[in-house]
C-alpha cells in the first residue's frame, strides 16, 4: 500500500483471481486497506470472526457454494456493513433478491470502469453510507452514476 492517508477497509469477495488482483491493486493505490475472500462462505467466516470493514465489494456469482446475494444478506445481518455488488445481472434482479436486507449498492460490470468504483467509494466515504443518507448507489448501463436516497 502507498503512503497516502488510508480511507478505510474493504473486503473484496471475488472468485476470479485476475479480477480480485486488479481491484485490490486499484483500491490499495487509492489508500484503502483491502482484504480478499474467494467465496461467500469465507467472507461470512471473516465477519463472524470479528473483522469489520467500512465496505464490502461483492461479486454476485461466486461459483460453487452460496451466492453473493446470500452472503451479503448474512453479512449485513451480522454487522450492517454496506455491500456494493459488482455484477452483470440487471439491477432489478438484485433489488428483488435483496429485498429490504439493508444497505447495498450496485455497479454493472458491463458499464463499470475503475474511475466509477473510485468515485463511488469516495461518495460512500463522505456520506457514511448511512441508510438515512443513501440507500442505493447505482451505475446504469450508460455509465452515469445515480444516487438514490432512502
C-alpha positions in Angstrom: 0.0 0.0 0.0 1.2 3.5 -0.7 1.8 6.2 1.9 -1.5 8.1 1.3 -4.0 8.6 4.1 -5.9 5.4 4.5 -9.6 5.8 3.5 -10.9 2.7 5.3 -11.0 -1.0 4.9 -12.7 -3.0 2.2 -13.5 -6.7 1.9 -13.4 -7.8 -1.7 -15.4 -11.0 -2.3 -14.5 -12.2 -5.8 -13.8 -15.8 -7.1 -12.0 -14.7 -10.3 -8.4 -14.1 -9.1 -7.5 -11.8 -12.0 -10.4 -9.6 -11.2 -9.6 -9.7 -7.5 -5.9 -8.8 -8.0 -6.8 -5.8 -10.3 -9.5 -4.5 -7.9 -7.3 -4.9 -4.9 -4.4 -3.1 -6.5 -6.7 -0.2 -7.5 -8.2 0.0 -4.0 -4.8 -0.1 -2.3 -3.5 2.6 -4.7 -6.4 4.8 -3.5 -5.5 4.3 0.1 -7.9 1.5 1.1 -6.8 -1.4 3.3 -8.0 -4.3 1.3 -8.8 -7.9 2.2 -9.9 -10.7 -0.2 -12.3 -13.6 0.2 -12.6 -16.0 -2.7 -16.2 -17.1 -1.9 -19.3 -16.3 0.1 -18.6 -18.8 2.9 -15.1 -17.4 3.7 -16.5 -13.8 3.6 -19.1 -14.7 6.2 -16.5 -16.5 8.3 -14.2 -13.5 8.3 -17.1 -11.3 9.6 -18.2 -13.9 12.1 -14.6 -13.9 13.5 -15.0 -10.3 14.3 -13.2 -8.5 11.5 -15.1 -5.3 10.5 -15.0 -3.4 7.2 -16.1 0.0 6.0 -17.3 -1.5 2.7 -17.8 -4.9 1.1 -17.5 -5.3 -2.6 -19.3 -8.5 -3.6 -19.5 -10.4 -6.8 -22.9 -12.0 -7.2 -21.8 -15.2 -8.9 -19.2 -16.8 -6.8 -19.0 -20.2 -8.3 -19.9 -23.3 -6.2 -21.3 -22.6 -2.7 -23.5 -19.7 -1.6 -24.2 -16.8 -3.9 -23.0 -13.2 -3.2 -26.6 -12.3 -2.5 -27.0 -14.8 0.3 -23.5 -14.0 1.7 -24.4 -10.2 1.6 -27.7 -10.8 3.5 -25.8 -12.7 6.2 -23.0 -10.2 6.5 -25.5 -7.2 6.7 -27.4 -9.1 9.4 -24.2 -9.7 11.4 -22.5 -6.3 11.2 -24.6 -4.0 9.0 -21.6 -3.1 6.7 -22.7 -1.7 3.3 -22.3 -4.1 0.4 -21.5 -2.9 -3.2 -22.4 -5.6 -5.7 -20.2 -5.9 -8.8 -22.2 -7.9 -11.3 -23.6 -8.2 -14.8 -27.0 -9.1 -13.5 -29.8 -6.5 -14.0 -30.4 -4.0 -11.2 -34.0 -5.1 -10.8 -32.9 -8.7 -10.2 -30.6 -7.6 -7.4 -33.3 -5.4 -5.8 -35.8 -8.2 -5.9 -33.3 -10.7 -4.4 -32.1 -8.4 -1.7 -35.5 -7.0 -0.7 -35.1 -4.9 2.4 -32.0 -6.7 3.7 -30.0 -3.5 4.3 -27.6 -1.0 2.7 -26.3 -2.1 -0.6 -25.2 -0.6 -3.9 -24.7 -1.9 -7.4 -22.2 -1.5 -10.2 -22.8 -3.1 -13.6 -19.7 -5.0 -14.7 -20.8 -4.2 -18.3 -20.5 -0.4 -17.8 -18.0 -0.2 -14.9 -14.7 1.5 -15.0 -12.1 1.9 -12.2 -12.9 5.6 -12.1 -16.6 4.8 -11.3 -15.5 2.5 -8.5 -13.2 5.1 -7.1 -15.9 7.7 -7.3 -18.5 5.5 -5.6 -16.1 4.7 -2.7 -15.4 8.4 -2.3 -19.1 9.2 -2.2 -19.7 6.5 0.3 -16.8 7.6 2.4 -18.1 11.1 2.6 -21.7 10.2 3.3 -21.1 7.3 5.6 -23.4 5.2 3.5 -26.0 5.6 6.2 -29.5 4.4 5.5 -30.8 7.9 6.2 -28.4 9.5 3.7 -28.1 7.0 0.8 -29.8 3.6 0.4 -28.7 2.6 -3.1 -25.9 3.6 -5.4 -26.3 2.5 -9.0 -24.1 2.8 -12.1 -26.5 2.5 -15.0 -25.8 0.9 -18.4 -24.9 4.3 -19.8 -22.2 4.7 -17.2 -23.8 7.5 -15.3 -23.7 7.4 -11.5 -27.1 7.8 -9.9 -27.6 8.3 -6.1 -30.9 7.1 -4.8 -31.9 8.4 -1.3 -33.8 6.2 1.0 
